Amino acid sequence: MLGSLDRPRRVLIVEPVSDCERLIPELQANKWLVDHANLSSKIDPIYDVCVICLQAHHLDYLERIKQQIRDSQTEWIAVMSDSLRRNTGLANFIYEWFFDFHTLPFDLSRLHCTLGRASGMARLYRRITSPPTLTAGELLIGQSQSTQELRRLIDKISPTDASVLITGESGTGKELVARRLHNQSRRAAGPFVAINCGAISEQLIHSELFGHEKGAFTGASQRKIGRIESAEGGTLFLDEIGDLPLEMQANLLRFLQEMTYERVGSSKSMTANVRVLAATHIDLEAAICAGRFREDLYYRLNVLQIQTTPLRLRKEDIALFVEHFSRQYASEIGRRPRKFSDSAMNTLMSHDWPGNVRELANRVRRAQVLAEGRQIEAHDIGLAVTASMPCRPLDDYLLNAERQALEDALMHYSTNMSNAARSLGVSRPTFYRLLHKHQLR
């Protein structure tokens, strides 16, 4: 019973008709706070449920109604005449965008039941899909332990000007970590300049970083400001630093040591005021051993380190990512986000996500675009083929084998880390680094 609720719920009636004259007092008697508005009004997301009284002329304003539904962030109920309900185009619109519908005149007992269910679903939906991590300006979504630890670590590191090396698999949000470090630092008012070291040719990377003077080389028709200079007073983010050519590594090391540089074609030394963040998905220590990365540059970049966690190790965050991307991509195509069925969510939870959050975003986008039913089903996600593939990338097998070896060593030598490291043929510092890498405590 509506009257049994301790606090009133709020209902908005949009474009009320004469039949509402009896409805409004009835709702108020059952402890509903009732407001009314027209279609051109701005609807704030404060209502438990919205009721719109559709009329024939509203068929010309369906896009406006869609926008109102999106802005309200709650469930809507359509009310119309029986003749209008028979309109095929309107019926499809109501099926996709509304919680329920009623035909005039009002059946008050049925309407009370529908309002209660819609209000309950709206509140439940908000509680599930709008946790504190999804507030405005938040970049790192999730409530898993590893995500919370990551946020706490970023909060500690952000105020410093020290270089930070961000490691982790592709698609785990390394650039988002870098942006949060910048946004929470004293340099937040300055620029955040990113450069992908693996996406620029060896011939151009020097000019991209340091800039060049007019006539410095063939094709240099005018002066170019480099990324370092563009980041003055802010943060320079070197993505995929492991792909930087060796010759350029030497130039970058010199810059990091002295914080001075010269544009290509100039002899004038310039001083930089930037904080440097770097990220990579490869094992830089292995790259050092293979002669592909300078050890001195590694230690210059790795003053502080942050490691992102792959999605397969924090699956409790998947539902929050799904909601976030659903809203984002449904808005792109101009429709209300379709909800994922239980079977679809089970499919998402059982997948290993080798492409991490980036892969999940693509799957959600595909499902929101291609799904034809009221809900997104498992077959809309397109994981049936990939989930059954017997092979995975070689790196996955190597990582699993490394983790298993660590777990075996911990099991046999749980009270003596030196013996555990010795059993694997590695030093104690390397053993601790591997434990941190695999998040084993």
Residue pairs with C-beta under 8 A, 6 or more apart in sequence:
1 30
2 9
2 30
2 31
2 32
2 112
2 115
2 116
3 29
3 30
3 31
5 31
7 31
8 31
8 32
8 33
9 31
9 32
9 33
9 48
9 49
9 119
10 32
10 33
10 35
10 46
10 47
10 48
11 27
11 32
11 33
11 34
11 35
11 47
11 48
11 49
11 50
11 51
11 115
11 119
12 34
12 35
12 36
12 37
12 43
12 47
12 49
12 50
12 51
12 72
13 20
13 23
13 24
13 34
13 35
13 36
13 37
13 50
13 51
13 52
13 53
14 36
14 37
14 38
14 39
14 41
14 43
14 50
14 51
14 52
14 53
14 68
15 38
15 39
15 52
15 53
15 54
15 55
15 58
16 24
16 36
16 53
17 53
17 55
17 79
17 104
19 53
19 79
19 104
19 105
19 106
20 36
20 53
22 106
23 106
23 108
23 111
24 34
24 36
26 108
27 34
27 115
28 34
30 112
32 115
35 47
37 43
39 58
39 61
39 64
39 65
39 68
40 64
42 71
43 50
43 68
43 71
43 72
44 72
45 71
45 72
45 73
45 74
47 72
47 74
48 74
48 118
48 119
48 122
48 123
49 74
49 75
49 76
49 77
49 99
49 115
49 118
49 119
49 122
50 68
50 69
50 72
50 74
50 75
50 76
50 77
51 76
51 77
51 78
51 79
51 115
52 65
52 76
52 77
52 78
52 79
53 79
53 80
54 78
54 79
54 80
54 84
54 90
55 80
55 81
55 84
56 84
58 65
59 87
59 89
59 90
62 93
63 334
65 97
66 97
66 334
66 335
66 336
69 76
69 97
69 336
70 331
70 336
73 126
74 122
74 126
75 99
75 118
75 119
75 121
75 122
75 125
76 97
76 98
76 99
76 118
77 98
77 99
77 100
77 101
77 102
77 114
77 115
77 118
78 94
78 98
78 100
78 101
78 102
79 101
79 102
79 103
79 104
79 106
80 90
80 101
80 102
80 103
80 104
81 103
81 104
82 103
82 104
84 90
85 91
85 101
85 103
94 101
95 374
96 335
96 336
96 374
97 335
97 336
99 114
99 117
99 118
99 121
100 114
100 117
100 118
102 110
102 111
102 114
128 319
128 323
129 320
129 323
131 143
131 320
132 138
133 140
133 141
133 142
133 143
133 147
133 320
134 141
134 320
134 323
134 324
137 183
139 176
139 179
139 180
139 183
140 147
140 150
140 151
140 154
140 173
140 176
140 177
140 180
141 147
141 317
141 320
141 321
141 324
142 148
142 314
142 316
142 317
142 320
142 321
143 316
143 317
143 320
144 309
144 314
144 316
144 317
145 314
146 309
146 313
146 314
146 439
147 309
147 314
147 317
150 177
150 306
150 308
150 309
153 306
154 177
154 180
154 181
154 184
154 306
155 184
157 164
157 181
157 304
157 306
158 180
158 181
158 184
158 185
159 184
159 185
159 186
160 185
160 304
161 185
161 186
161 187
161 275
162 275
162 303
162 304
163 256
163 275
163 276
163 277
163 278
163 300
163 301
163 302
163 303
163 304
164 178
164 181
164 277
164 278
164 303
164 304
164 305
164 306
165 241
165 278
165 279
165 280
165 284
165 298
165 301
165 302
165 303
165 304
165 305
165 306
166 174
166 177
166 178
166 277
166 278
166 279
166 280
166 305
166 306
166 307
166 308
167 174
167 279
167 280
167 281
167 284
167 305
167 306
167 307
167 308
168 174
168 279
168 281
168 307
168 308
168 309
168 310
169 281
169 308
169 310
169 356
170 281
170 355
170 356
170 358
171 311
171 355
171 356
171 357
171 358
171 359
172 308
172 309
172 310
172 311
172 356
172 357
173 308
173 356
173 357
174 239
174 279
174 281
174 308
175 194
175 237
175 239
175 279
177 279
177 306
177 308
178 192
178 194
178 235
178 237
178 239
178 277
178 279
179 192
179 237
181 235
181 277
182 188
182 192
182 234
182 235
182 237
182 275
182 277
183 192
185 235
185 275
187 233
187 234
187 235
187 275
189 233
190 231
190 232
190 233
190 234
190 235
191 230
191 231
191 232
191 233
191 234
191 235
192 231
192 234
192 235
192 237
193 227
193 230
193 231
193 234
193 235
193 236
193 237
194 237
194 239
195 208
195 209
195 227
195 236
195 237
195 238
195 239
196 239
196 240
197 205
197 238
197 239
197 240
197 241
197 242
197 243
197 244
197 248
198 239
198 240
198 242
198 243
198 244
199 240
200 208
202 245
202 247
202 248
205 244
205 245
205 248
206 248
206 251
206 264
207 216
207 217
207 220
207 224
207 226
207 264
208 226
208 227
209 226
209 227
209 228
209 248
209 251
209 252
209 261
210 226
210 228
210 229
210 251
210 255
210 261
210 262
210 263
210 264
211 223
211 224
211 225
211 226
211 228
211 229
211 263
211 264
212 220
212 223
212 224
212 226
212 263
212 264
212 265
212 266
213 220
213 223
213 263
213 264
213 265
213 266
214 220
214 221
214 222
214 223
214 265
215 265
216 263
216 264
216 265
216 266
217 264
217 265
220 264
220 265
223 263
224 263
226 261
226 263
227 236
228 236
228 255
228 261
228 272
228 274
229 270
229 272
231 272
231 274
232 272
232 273
232 274
233 273
233 274
234 274
234 275
235 274
235 275
235 276
235 277
236 274
236 275
236 276
236 277
237 277
237 278
237 279
238 244
238 252
238 276
238 277
238 278
238 279
239 278
239 279
240 279
240 280
240 281
241 278
241 279
241 280
241 284
241 301
242 280
242 281
242 282
242 284
242 287
242 292
242 293
244 252
246 292
246 293
246 294
249 293
249 294
249 297
250 294
252 297
253 294
253 296
253 297
253 300
255 261
255 272
256 276
256 297
256 300
256 301
257 300
259 271
259 272
259 273
259 274
260 269
260 270
260 271
260 272
261 269
261 270
261 272
262 268
262 269
262 270
263 270
276 301
278 301
284 293
284 298
284 302
285 298
287 293
288 294
288 295
288 298
307 436
307 437
309 439
310 353
310 356
311 317
311 318
311 353
311 356
311 357
311 359
311 360
312 352
312 353
313 439
315 349
318 345
318 348
318 349
318 360
319 345
321 357
321 360
321 361
321 364
322 340
322 345
322 348
322 360
322 364
323 337
325 360
325 361
325 364
325 365
326 337
326 338
326 339
326 340
326 364
326 368
327 337
329 337
329 364
329 365
329 368
329 369
330 336
330 337
330 338
330 368
333 368
333 369
335 368
337 368
338 367
338 368
338 371
338 373
338 374
338 375
338 376
339 375
339 376
340 348
340 367
340 375
340 376
341 375
341 376
341 377
341 378
343 377
343 378
344 367
344 375
344 376
344 377
344 378
344 380
344 381
346 378
347 378
347 381
347 383
347 387
348 360
348 363
348 381
348 383
350 387
351 383
351 386
351 387
352 392
352 396
353 359
353 360
354 392
354 393
354 396
355 362
363 381
363 382
363 383
366 380
366 381
366 382
367 376
367 380
367 381
367 382
368 376
370 380
371 377
371 380
378 384
399 438
402 434
402 438
403 438
403 440
405 424
406 424
406 431
406 434
406 435
406 438
406 440
407 440
409 420
409 421
409 423
409 424
409 431
410 420
410 440
412 420
412 423
413 419
413 420
413 423
414 420
417 428
417 431
417 432
418 428
420 431
421 427
421 428
421 430
421 431
424 431
426 434
435 441
